[in-house]
């Protein structure tokens, strides 16, 4: 089974760091075989190769990098070892009006780049 936590626009860098450490301790000391995924805000990504859960991105723009104000691209995700992303979230579709064309671009970019 896969368990996923999407933090949306919650947690600070410090509170996510504390959460991640506590979760890591629990996972190290348990026999949980399920996959655990956590999707913090991009400002809270951890650079840590010893995570016992998958750290993912809540969103990304289908680019390596570039002049896309407020977006996060593959280059920034690679810095933190992020290879799991959420796309097509209902809030982004409803509030930010992301359409099927953009979702298709994100999906194709993610598949091509092995997210």
Residue frames as qw, qx, qy, qz and C-alpha x, y, z in Angstrom:
[[0.000, 0.889, 0.457, 0.000, 0.00, 0.00, 0.00],
 [0.378, 0.323, -0.020, 0.867, 1.08, 3.59, -0.62],
 [0.251, -0.812, -0.428, 0.309, 0.48, 6.32, 1.96],
 [0.397, 0.392, 0.135, 0.819, 0.89, 9.90, 0.80],
 [0.223, -0.752, -0.392, 0.481, 0.78, 13.18, 2.70],
 [0.330, 0.578, 0.255, 0.702, 0.31, 16.38, 0.70],
 [0.340, -0.435, -0.416, 0.723, 1.15, 19.32, 2.96],
 [0.200, 0.850, 0.422, 0.245, -0.32, 21.84, 0.51],
 [0.198, 0.721, -0.144, 0.648, 0.56, 25.34, 1.79],
 [0.696, -0.693, 0.023, -0.185, 1.28, 24.20, 5.34],
 [0.859, -0.316, 0.019, 0.403, 4.42, 23.75, 7.45],
 [0.050, 0.936, -0.332, -0.104, 7.48, 25.89, 7.62],
 [0.592, 0.508, -0.612, 0.128, 10.94, 24.60, 6.79],
 [0.088, -0.399, 0.755, -0.513, 11.57, 24.02, 10.52],
 [0.714, -0.044, 0.442, -0.540, 8.27, 22.27, 11.21],
 [0.886, 0.351, -0.221, -0.209, 8.73, 20.02, 8.17],
 [0.356, 0.527, -0.720, 0.278, 12.28, 19.21, 9.29],
 [0.365, -0.262, 0.703, -0.552, 10.90, 18.16, 12.70],
 [0.851, 0.183, 0.161, -0.466, 8.10, 16.16, 11.06],
 [0.742, 0.489, -0.453, -0.067, 10.54, 14.43, 8.71],
 [0.123, 0.463, -0.793, 0.376, 12.90, 13.49, 11.54],
 [0.567, -0.109, 0.599, -0.555, 10.06, 12.07, 13.62],
 [0.874, 0.327, -0.024, -0.357, 8.67, 10.14, 10.64],
 [0.532, 0.546, -0.642, 0.079, 12.16, 8.82, 9.82],
 [0.167, -0.360, 0.796, -0.458, 12.59, 7.60, 13.41],
 [0.758, 0.077, 0.397, -0.512, 9.23, 5.84, 13.30],
 [0.835, 0.453, -0.218, -0.224, 10.03, 4.17, 9.98],
 [0.313, 0.554, -0.744, 0.204, 13.51, 3.10, 11.08],
 [0.202, -0.221, 0.818, -0.491, 12.14, 1.50, 14.25],
 [0.742, 0.194, 0.362, -0.531, 9.15, -0.21, 12.67],
 [0.402, -0.035, 0.854, 0.328, 8.60, -3.00, 10.24],
 [0.504, 0.660, 0.243, -0.502, 6.43, -0.99, 7.89],
 [0.522, 0.021, 0.679, 0.516, 6.72, -2.37, 4.36],
 [0.345, 0.815, 0.465, 0.008, 4.33, 0.14, 2.82],
 [0.456, 0.309, 0.138, 0.823, 5.56, 3.01, 0.68],
 [0.189, -0.798, -0.365, 0.441, 5.39, 6.38, 2.41],
 [0.394, 0.443, 0.261, 0.762, 5.38, 9.57, 0.31],
 [0.196, -0.740, -0.342, 0.545, 5.45, 13.12, 1.63],
 [0.376, 0.591, 0.344, 0.625, 4.84, 16.20, -0.50],
 [0.308, -0.623, -0.278, 0.663, 6.06, 19.32, 1.37],
 [0.282, 0.942, 0.051, -0.177, 6.09, 22.84, 0.02],
 [0.777, 0.488, -0.105, 0.384, 9.04, 23.38, -2.33],
 [0.016, 0.813, -0.349, 0.467, 10.63, 25.78, 0.16],
 [0.672, -0.534, 0.424, -0.290, 10.88, 22.90, 2.66],
 [0.908, 0.289, -0.304, 0.006, 12.61, 20.22, 0.56],
 [0.646, -0.651, 0.391, 0.080, 15.27, 18.33, 2.47],
 [0.554, 0.613, -0.563, -0.007, 18.65, 17.45, 1.02],
 [0.509, -0.438, 0.685, -0.281, 19.09, 14.14, 2.76],
 [0.529, 0.273, -0.745, -0.301, 19.97, 10.79, 1.30],
 [0.113, 0.030, -0.932, 0.342, 18.94, 8.98, 4.49],
 [0.561, -0.010, 0.137, -0.816, 15.21, 9.58, 4.23],
 [0.186, 0.050, 0.981, -0.039, 13.15, 6.45, 4.79],
 [0.425, 0.657, 0.557, -0.281, 10.25, 7.91, 2.84],
 [0.445, 0.396, 0.452, 0.664, 9.86, 9.36, -0.63],
 [0.033, -0.615, -0.173, 0.769, 9.96, 13.14, -0.76],
 [0.395, 0.482, 0.633, 0.458, 7.95, 14.47, -3.67],
 [0.033, -0.081, 0.061, 0.994, 6.97, 17.79, -5.20],
 [0.342, 0.522, 0.607, -0.492, 3.42, 19.13, -5.12],
 [0.542, 0.806, 0.192, -0.143, 3.83, 20.63, -8.56],
 [0.489, -0.342, 0.421, 0.683, 6.39, 21.46, -11.25],
 [0.477, 0.735, -0.073, -0.476, 6.59, 23.27, -14.55],
 [0.919, 0.197, 0.295, 0.170, 7.57, 21.11, -17.54],
 [0.404, 0.853, -0.264, 0.198, 11.02, 22.61, -18.06],
 [0.749, 0.041, -0.381, 0.540, 14.61, 22.13, -16.98],
 [0.292, -0.506, -0.255, 0.770, 14.85, 25.79, -15.90],
 [0.228, 0.447, 0.459, 0.733, 14.02, 29.16, -17.39],
 [0.087, -0.094, 0.141, -0.982, 12.08, 32.40, -17.05],
 [0.480, -0.442, -0.672, -0.351, 8.97, 30.93, -15.40],
 [0.117, -0.430, 0.412, -0.795, 8.35, 33.17, -12.39],
 [0.626, -0.273, 0.389, -0.619, 7.16, 31.27, -9.32],
 [0.947, 0.132, -0.193, -0.221, 7.56, 27.84, -10.90],
 [0.512, -0.549, 0.657, 0.071, 9.94, 24.99, -10.10],
 [0.710, 0.514, -0.395, -0.275, 11.67, 23.06, -12.84],
 [0.972, 0.011, -0.219, 0.081, 13.50, 19.76, -13.14],
 [0.486, 0.487, -0.437, 0.580, 16.90, 21.30, -12.34],
 [0.305, -0.516, 0.398, -0.694, 15.65, 22.49, -8.94],
 [0.913, -0.215, 0.046, -0.342, 13.94, 19.14, -8.23],
 [0.857, 0.274, -0.367, 0.234, 17.10, 17.23, -9.16],
 [0.119, 0.604, -0.503, 0.607, 19.07, 19.19, -6.56],
 [0.522, -0.341, 0.518, -0.586, 16.95, 17.54, -3.86],
 [0.042, -0.104, 0.990, 0.089, 16.66, 14.13, -5.52],
 [0.553, 0.319, 0.427, -0.640, 12.95, 14.65, -6.21],
 [0.105, 0.120, -0.820, -0.550, 11.63, 12.17, -8.77],
 [0.040, -0.508, -0.860, 0.021, 8.00, 11.99, -7.66],
 [0.081, 0.030, -0.003, -0.996, 5.56, 14.78, -8.50],
 [0.299, 0.542, 0.714, -0.327, 1.85, 15.45, -8.20],
 [0.058, 0.047, -0.412, -0.908, 0.06, 16.70, -11.30],
 [0.337, -0.349, -0.666, -0.566, -3.58, 17.38, -12.01],
 [0.133, -0.284, -0.727, 0.611, -4.55, 18.25, -8.44],
 [0.024, 0.728, 0.665, 0.168, -8.15, 19.45, -8.30],
 [0.216, -0.828, -0.184, 0.484, -7.18, 22.72, -6.60],
 [0.257, -0.378, 0.440, 0.773, -4.73, 23.62, -9.37],
 [0.138, 0.340, 0.772, 0.520, -7.33, 22.73, -12.00],
 [0.104, -0.796, -0.596, -0.021, -10.13, 24.68, -10.31],
 [0.272, -0.856, -0.114, 0.424, -8.39, 27.67, -8.75],
 [0.254, -0.584, 0.433, 0.638, -5.44, 28.14, -11.13],
 [0.691, 0.588, 0.049, -0.417, -7.31, 26.92, -14.23],
 [0.173, -0.417, 0.832, 0.323, -4.70, 24.33, -15.25],
 [0.781, 0.328, -0.034, -0.530, -6.18, 22.62, -18.28],
 [0.957, 0.053, 0.282, 0.027, -5.77, 19.24, -19.95],
 [0.648, 0.699, -0.169, 0.250, -3.15, 20.63, -22.36],
 [0.060, -0.766, 0.528, -0.361, -0.82, 21.74, -19.55],
 [0.774, -0.338, 0.486, -0.224, -1.39, 18.49, -17.66],
 [0.928, 0.352, 0.085, 0.085, -0.50, 16.55, -20.81],
 [0.405, 0.770, -0.361, 0.335, 2.71, 18.60, -21.13],
 [0.395, -0.640, 0.557, -0.352, 3.58, 17.93, -17.47],
 [0.920, -0.077, 0.357, -0.139, 2.83, 14.22, -17.81],
 [0.836, 0.516, -0.059, 0.178, 4.87, 13.84, -20.99],
 [0.165, 0.789, -0.461, 0.372, 7.79, 15.79, -19.51],
 [0.606, -0.505, 0.526, -0.316, 7.68, 13.71, -16.32],
 [0.962, 0.104, 0.251, -0.029, 7.63, 10.43, -18.26],
 [0.661, 0.676, -0.198, 0.260, 10.45, 11.53, -20.57],
 [0.105, 0.699, -0.513, 0.488, 12.56, 12.59, -17.59],
 [0.624, -0.088, -0.760, 0.157, 11.69, 9.57, -15.42],
 [0.302, -0.386, 0.372, -0.788, 9.88, 11.35, -12.60]]
